[in-house]
Amino acid sequence: MAPKWRELADRFAEQIKSSQLPPGSQLPQIRELVEAGEGSKETVHKAYKALEAEGLVTSTRGHGTVVRPRAALKRLGVARYDKAKWRDGDEVAFIADRVASGRAYKRNEQTQTVSRVEADSLVAEGLGVPVGSEVYARARLVKEGVQPTHTLTSYYRPEHVEGTRIVDPTPGPAGRGGGYRVLYDAGYEIDHMREVLFARVPTTDEVQLLQLPAGEPVVELHRTTYTADGTVVEFAVGIHSASRFAWEYDFKVPDSAQDRKGQE
């Protein structure tokens, strides 16, 4: 016979899977279940930890235990940087993801802090400047409603952004079209990018900032943005909650052999 904590966990799991407890629903407090005769504090705690380990709920200090959203946000690949979105319109990258996901958004769901910092080895290599050089750091925390989804810190050479809206700490994108439109207007039209992704264990600060449940990994993104002549105009580091995004890429399959024939 299954232990009592497993029976309790299975009962909640069935309610979640049958939508009796829809995404965002809050499960009862542990003390409420103890008072209702569902078992000891340890029993209920074990049941909730099992549900969390199975990816059905999240538990965070101050927010209780909540049923996880089922549909992750689409994190678009190439399409999120389409020039028509930010050059001709006002659909910056995080908004493009929301639109593609059919989700609501507000521009001020992106907060930001702008400062001049000394480039560490990672940033220096990304921007192609000496370690210790002064660069601008534009750090953003992006939320969906009250739920943090990711952080993104973009680093710029001062000569590219000094006096522009990019260094304005007002919440939301850097004006119409965001940072890439600012660079475009300053004569630095972006042409190509390189993105590197890897998963890792979050730091204590990241767990608190992103309100991550126990055991949740993060996906770290390194993005380098170039103009057509190879000038690096942005190096960015993003920290994403792994379960809150589905990474989506759509691209043409290359044929290098055919390309070589065409050059002969």
Beta strands, then each sheet from edge to edge (+ up, - down):
strand 1: 57-60
strand 2: 64-67
strand 3: 73-76
strand 4: 110-118
strand 5: 134-144
strand 6: 147-156
strand 7: 190-200
strand 8: 218-227
strand 9: 232-241
strand 10: 245-248
sheet 1: 1+ 2-
sheet 2: 3+ 10+
sheet 3: 4+ 5- 6+ 9- 8+ 7-
end
